[in-house]
Amino acid sequence: MALLECVELSVRFGGVRALANVSFHVNEGEIFGLVGPNGAGKTTLFNVVTGVIRPDGGRIVYDEQGIDHLAPHRRARLGIGRTFQNLQLFGQMTVLENLMLPVDAFAHRGPIADAFRLPNASFEERRATERARAMLHFLRISGIENIAANDLPIGVQRRVELARALCLRPRLLLLDEPASGLDARETAELAELLPQIRDRLRTTMLLVDHDMALVMRACDHIAVLDFGELIASGPPEEIRADERVIRAYLGEEVA
């Protein structure tokens, strides 16, 4: 069953066409890769799905519900999470504080409960702490809870950002260049980790990355954008041999 459907999405920035009638669907339980050269429209599509950008045409269906009218925070409440190409951690805050923030943001309590330390406030704080520690353990980075995010190497910061996104238990997680800044070993570990997240946390993923080895290894299905157009879609073995994809990446005709 399709968890996410993008139907004929179009976006223009002035005279520049960022997306042109792009349609695809992501099945529940799938790791779906979205690739293409720089400027192909991948991040624009992420921003449309999360509500940061309103499309000029087309529609988005999530869990059989149209969500085009919903603001980003309401889409997040429905279970749509994301990470960012440029790390968005709060550098001076500890890892634990970074992970607790999104859980606290959606907690069912108010400023009065916080000010007077009412029982529901204490419960929500314990819940956020426990969930954050559990996610660090699951992602194999326990022991860094009290370290400021800025003091961690890039590879660990990437893992922390992933943990923070997963703390909200998203049904659909959009991963924007999760291998950016990682070395070969860290990228290989990420390729092994993503299917584990999918299977154990029941998280469907839409993945954008320039590391084709990661995409080919981790994804069940891949769509390819070029200058805002969808030029190919299929399983990794088909995409690897598709001449249109090869031309888009190499910029030359295939004999």
C-alpha positions, 0 to 999 in steps of 0.5 A: 500500500502506498504511504506517500503519493506525489501526483504531477508536482510542479514548482517554478522559481521565477523562470526556472522550472524546479519540478515538472509534473513529477509523479511517484509513490512510496510504499509502506515499509519501503526505502525509496531512493531519489537521485539526480545531478545537482539542481535536479530538484531533489531538495525542492521535492523534499520541501514540497512534501514537508510543506516548506514550499507550496507547489504550483501544481499537483498534489500530495497524498499521505496515508490516503489523505490529501495534505497539500493544505497542511502546515509543516508542523501539522505534517510532522504530527501526522508522522512525517519527519526529516533530516537536513543536508546541512546539519541542524543540531543545536551545537551548544546543547547536549546530545540528550537535550537535542533529542528531547526537544522534538518529543517535548515540542509535541508533549501534551502539557502547558507552561503552567504544568512546567512551572509548577512541576505538575505530575504530567510535566514530570511524566512527559520529561521522563518519557522524552529522556527515556526515548532519547536514551533508547534511540541512542542505544539503538543507533549504537552511540550511547555514552555521548548524552552529556556532550555538546553537539558541536564537540562531536565529529561529523559522522557522529553528529549525523547519527545524532540528527538521525536519532533526533528525527526518529525520536518522534517515531515517524511513519515516513522519514525523509533523509536529505544527504545522510551520508554527507561528510561521512567516510567510506566506513561510516557510509557502509555502516549507514547502508546496513543501519537503514534497513534495520531502522525500517524493519525494527521501527517500521519506518518508511524512508525517502532517501536523497544522496549523491553516494550511489553505492549507498543508494543502490545498497540500501534502497528497494526502489529508486527514482531519478530526477534530471532538470526537474523531470522524472526520467526513470523509476525502478529497482536498483538493478534496472536504474544502474543499467538505464541509459537515460540515467547514465546520460544524466550523470555523465552528460554524454550519449551512451553507445 
